[in-house]
């Protein structure tokens, strides 16, 4: 029996001992280690739905306009501005996007590419250097995985990867082994190349469960799973809500497709019998010019010492431009200005976005 147990224990990947030692050493987490918070790259309202080093998913039934929704998400990432309810910012060196379609024809893939460029406000007759779009419809699941893996190994500075049709990376969506392998690939790629992967998968026709074993694995491991569904009251309107999210949940929003074939917000859409009114202005609705005006009034040309003093100065200066909010909002605003707009930096670090010293406000922590 002891020999049997020892034999079972030795069944594994077949790696040599020195390689296992290397992996063990590289995998150890020590109390003395320091890790930076994963950069946030995509938001809905004030909720983070995507960070570098993780993966997420969109799901929905057929004809729910999943690809229209993903087009908006990609356009926001490409343009660095809000599209529908998505805001995005890809950091320097991670501005490129890889879009992989596994199920549509080349004609329809080209239509999606054109839609993304139009939503981003970019030329549609010129290839954009920050967007690579590949169609893998005619290949086997194994070849598709190899092609994606090869593309990522080229180190082209990808920050966001879309896989529109993760189901097509496997032969059987109900095969537990295949499902685990595909999800492990998502985790490997996102971690190894420090990027975010957003996958698209169908919901079951008869219920609201994500399809197959792959759907279960994805729901368990993904950072965020979005559900796109048709409105019960108006089939021309699609609703977006969170099936699973690690961050705080955002309020559902709805969109429709306009006469130009582009997704646009469905204003005053009713959710559960309640009219969705435009929410109170957020600090993310303010323009860069408004932020700079408030910061100039708060900081002048000198740093402010002390976190609470910074908050007090921001509350007064933002109230002066008509944005009067309390301490909790100012804490979030400060993080937004530091992490996303790069208009405030801590201590004496490098300036961002080629700004002059007078355009960047500094503060010291006590």
C-alpha positions in Angstrom: 0.0 0.0 0.0 2.8 2.4 0.8 4.4 1.7 -2.5 1.1 2.4 -4.3 0.8 5.7 -2.5 4.3 6.6 -3.5 3.6 5.7 -7.1 0.4 7.8 -7.2 2.3 10.7 -5.7 4.9 10.6 -8.4 2.3 11.0 -11.2 2.5 14.5 -12.4 3.8 16.8 -15.1 7.1 14.9 -15.5 9.2 18.0 -14.7 12.8 17.4 -13.5 13.6 18.1 -9.9 15.7 21.2 -10.6 12.8 22.7 -12.5 10.4 21.9 -9.7 12.8 23.6 -7.3 12.9 26.7 -9.5 9.1 26.9 -9.7 8.8 26.3 -5.9 11.3 29.1 -5.2 9.6 31.5 -7.7 6.2 30.8 -6.3 6.9 31.4 -2.6 5.3 34.5 -1.1 7.4 36.1 1.7 6.4 38.6 4.4 9.3 40.8 3.2 8.0 40.9 -0.4 6.2 44.0 -1.7 3.6 44.0 -4.4 2.0 46.9 -6.3 -1.8 47.0 -6.6 -2.7 45.7 -10.1 -3.3 48.7 -12.4 -7.0 49.3 -13.0 -7.7 49.7 -16.7 -11.5 49.5 -17.2 -14.4 50.9 -15.1 -18.2 51.1 -15.2 -19.2 54.1 -13.1 -16.9 53.9 -10.1 -16.6 50.1 -10.2 -13.4 48.5 -11.5 -14.2 45.6 -13.9 -10.7 44.9 -15.2 -7.1 45.1 -14.0 -3.8 44.0 -15.5 -2.9 40.4 -14.7 -6.5 39.2 -14.6 -9.3 38.1 -16.9 -13.0 38.8 -17.2 -15.9 37.8 -19.4 -19.1 38.9 -21.1 -21.9 36.4 -21.5 -25.5 36.5 -22.9 -27.9 34.6 -25.1 -27.9 34.7 -28.9 -28.8 38.1 -30.4 -28.3 39.9 -27.0 -25.7 42.2 -28.7 -22.7 40.8 -26.8 -20.3 41.9 -29.6 -21.8 45.4 -29.7 -21.1 45.6 -26.0 -17.5 44.4 -26.4 -17.0 46.8 -29.3 -17.8 49.7 -26.9 -15.4 48.3 -24.2 -12.6 48.0 -26.8 -13.3 51.4 -28.3 -13.1 53.0 -24.8 -9.7 51.3 -24.2 -8.4 52.3 -27.7 -9.5 55.9 -27.3 -8.8 56.3 -23.6 -12.2 57.8 -23.0 -15.8 56.9 -22.1 -17.9 54.9 -24.5 -21.4 53.8 -23.3 -20.7 53.3 -19.6 -17.2 52.1 -20.0 -14.2 54.2 -19.1 -10.7 52.9 -19.8 -7.1 53.8 -19.5 -4.3 51.5 -20.7 -0.9 52.5 -19.2 2.1 53.5 -21.1 3.7 50.5 -22.8 0.4 48.5 -22.6 -1.6 50.6 -25.1 -2.0 47.9 -27.7 -5.1 45.6 -28.0 -5.4 42.2 -29.6 -8.9 41.2 -30.7 -9.4 37.5 -31.5 -12.6 36.4 -33.2 -13.2 32.6 -33.4 -16.6 32.3 -35.0 -17.5 35.0 -37.4 -16.6 35.3 -41.1 -13.9 37.8 -42.3 -16.7 40.1 -43.6 -18.4 40.3 -40.2 -15.0 40.6 -38.4 -14.2 43.6 -40.6 -17.6 45.1 -39.7 -16.8 44.8 -36.0 -13.3 46.3 -36.6 -14.9 49.3 -38.4 -17.5 49.7 -35.6 -14.7 49.8 -32.9 -12.8 52.5 -34.9 -16.0 54.6 -35.4 -16.9 54.4 -31.7 -13.3 55.4 -30.8 -13.5 58.4 -33.2 -10.7 57.0 -35.3 -10.3 56.7 -39.1 -11.9 53.6 -40.6 -9.7 53.4 -43.7 -6.4 53.4 -41.9 -5.0 50.5 -39.8 -4.6 51.6 -36.2 -1.2 50.7 -34.8 -2.7 49.9 -31.4 -5.3 47.4 -32.6 -4.6 44.0 -34.0 -7.7 42.1 -35.1 -7.4 38.4 -36.2 -10.0 36.0 -37.4 -9.4 32.3 -36.5 -12.8 30.8 -37.6 -11.4 28.1 -40.0 -8.8 26.7 -37.5 -9.0 23.9 -34.9 -9.1 24.8 -31.2 -5.5 23.6 -30.7 -4.3 25.8 -33.5 -6.3 28.8 -32.2 -4.6 28.5 -28.8 -1.2 28.2 -30.4 -1.7 31.3 -32.6 -2.9 33.4 -29.6 0.1 32.1 -27.6 2.5 33.0 -30.4 1.0 36.5 -30.8 1.5 37.2 -27.1 5.0 35.9 -27.2 5.9 38.6 -29.7 5.9 41.1 -26.9 4.0 43.8 -28.8 2.9 45.7 -25.7 -0.6 44.3 -25.4 -2.6 45.5 -22.4 -6.0 44.1 -23.4 -6.8 40.9 -25.3 -10.4 40.1 -26.4 -11.3 36.5 -27.2 -14.7 36.6 -28.8 -15.7 33.0 -28.6 -13.7 31.2 -25.9 -15.9 28.2 -26.4 -14.0 27.7 -29.7 -10.7 27.1 -27.9 -12.0 23.7 -26.9 -13.7 20.7 -28.5 -16.3 20.0 -25.7 -17.5 22.8 -23.4 -18.7 20.2 -20.9 -15.3 18.5 -20.7 -13.9 19.3 -17.3 -10.3 18.6 -18.3 -10.4 20.9 -21.4 -12.2 23.6 -19.4 -9.5 23.7 -16.7 -6.8 23.8 -19.3 -8.4 26.8 -21.1 -9.0 28.7 -17.9 -5.4 27.9 -16.9 -4.3 29.4 -20.2 -6.2 32.6 -19.4 -4.5 32.8 -16.0 -1.1 32.0 -17.5 -1.3 34.6 -20.3 -2.7 37.4 -18.2 -0.1 36.9 -15.5 2.9 36.1 -17.6 2.4 39.0 -20.0 0.8 41.4 -17.4 -2.3 42.1 -19.5 -6.1 41.7 -19.2 -8.1 39.2 -21.1 -11.8 39.6 -21.8 -13.7 36.6 -23.1 -17.1 36.2 -24.7 -19.3 33.1 -23.9 -22.9 32.3 -24.5 -25.6 31.7 -21.9 -27.7 28.6 -22.0 -30.9 29.0 -24.1 -33.2 27.5 -21.5 -31.9 29.3 -18.4 -29.5 32.1 -17.3 -26.5 29.8 -16.6 -23.2 30.3 -18.4 -22.8 27.4 -20.9 -20.9 24.3 -20.0 -18.2 23.4 -17.6 -16.1 26.2 -19.1 -18.8 28.6 -17.9 -18.6 27.3 -14.4 -14.8 27.5 -14.3 -14.9 31.0 -15.7 -17.4 32.2 -13.2 -15.2 30.8 -10.4 -12.0 32.4 -11.6 -12.8 35.5 -13.5 -12.4 39.0 -12.0 -15.7 40.1 -13.5 -18.5 38.4 -15.5 -20.9 40.7 -17.3 -24.3 39.6 -18.5 -25.9 41.2 -21.6 -29.6 40.5 -22.0 -32.5 41.8 -24.0 -35.0 44.0 -22.2 -38.3 42.3 -21.5 -40.1 45.5 -22.4 -38.2 46.4 -25.6 -36.2 43.8 -27.6 -34.2 46.6 -29.3 -32.6 47.5 -25.9 -29.9 45.4 -24.3 -29.2 45.6 -20.6 -25.8 45.1 -18.9 -25.3 44.0 -15.3 -22.8 42.1 -13.3 -23.2 38.3 -12.8 -20.1 38.3 -10.7 -17.7 41.1 -9.8 -14.9 41.3 -7.2 -15.3 45.0 -6.9 -18.4 46.8 -5.7 -21.3 46.1 -8.0 -22.3 48.8 -10.5 -25.8 49.9 -11.4 -27.1 48.2 -14.5 -27.1 50.2 -17.7 -28.8 49.8 -21.1 -27.9 50.5 -24.7 -29.5 50.3 -28.1 -28.1 50.5 -31.6 -28.7 53.7 -33.5 -29.4 54.3 -37.2 -25.6 54.4 -37.9 -25.2 50.9 -36.4 -23.4 52.1 -33.3 -24.4 51.2 -29.7 -25.6 54.2 -27.7 -27.0 54.6 -24.2 -30.7 54.0 -23.8 -31.6 57.0 -21.7 -34.5 56.7 -19.1 -34.7 53.0 -19.6 -36.8 51.2 -17.0 -35.2 48.6 -14.8 -37.7 46.6 -12.7 -40.3 49.3 -13.2 -38.1 52.2 -12.1 -37.0 54.9 -14.5 -33.2 55.1 -14.8 -32.5 58.9 -14.5 -29.2 60.4 -15.1 -27.2 60.1 -11.9 -25.6 62.9 -9.9 -22.4 64.3 -11.5 -19.3 62.3 -10.7 -15.8 63.7 -10.5 -15.2 61.5 -13.6 -17.6 63.8 -15.5 -15.4 66.8 -15.0 -13.1 67.9 -17.8 -9.3 67.9 -17.5 -9.5 71.7 -17.6 -11.9 71.7 -14.6 -9.6 69.4 -12.7 -6.6 71.6 -13.4 -8.4 74.8 -12.3 -9.4 73.2 -9.0 -5.9 71.8 -8.4 -4.2 75.1 -9.2 -6.5 76.7 -6.6 -5.8 74.0 -4.1 -2.0 73.7 -4.4 -0.8 76.9 -5.9 2.8 76.3 -6.7 3.7 74.5 -3.4 3.3 70.9 -2.2 0.8 70.3 0.7 2.1 68.3 3.6 -0.3 65.8 5.2 -3.1 63.7 3.8 -6.0 65.4 5.6 -4.7 68.8 4.6 -4.7 67.7 1.0 -8.4 66.6 1.3 -9.4 69.9 2.9 -7.7 71.8 0.1 -9.4 69.7 -2.5 -12.9 70.0 -0.9 -12.6 73.8 -0.9 -11.1 74.2 -4.4 -13.6 71.7 -6.1 -16.5 73.4 -4.3 -15.4 76.7 -5.9 -15.9 75.2 -9.4 -19.4 73.9 -8.4 -18.4 70.3 -7.4 -19.1 70.3 -3.6 -18.6 66.9 -2.1 -17.7 65.4 1.2 -14.6 63.7 2.5 -15.4 60.2 1.2 -15.8 61.4 -2.3 -12.6 63.4 -2.1 -10.6 60.3 -1.0 -11.9 58.6 -4.2 -11.2 61.7 -6.3 -7.6 61.8 -4.9 -7.0 58.2 -5.9 -8.5 58.9 -9.4 -6.3 61.9 -9.9 -3.2 59.9 -8.8 -3.8 56.6 -10.5 -5.7 57.5 -13.7 -5.3 61.1 -14.7 -1.8 61.3 -13.2 -2.5 64.9 -12.2 -1.2 64.4 -8.6 1.8 62.3 -7.7 3.2 61.5 -4.3 6.6 62.7 -3.2 9.3 63.7 -5.8 8.7 61.2 -8.6 8.9 61.6 -12.4 6.3 63.8 -14.1 3.6 62.2 -16.2 2.4 62.8 -19.7 5.1 65.3 -20.6 3.7 67.8 -18.2 5.8 70.7 -16.8 6.4 70.8 -13.1 3.8 73.6 -12.7 1.1 71.3 -14.2 1.7 68.5 -11.7 0.8 69.0 -8.1 2.9 67.2 -5.5 2.1 66.3 -1.9 4.1 64.6 0.9 2.8 62.1 3.3 3.5 62.5 6.9 
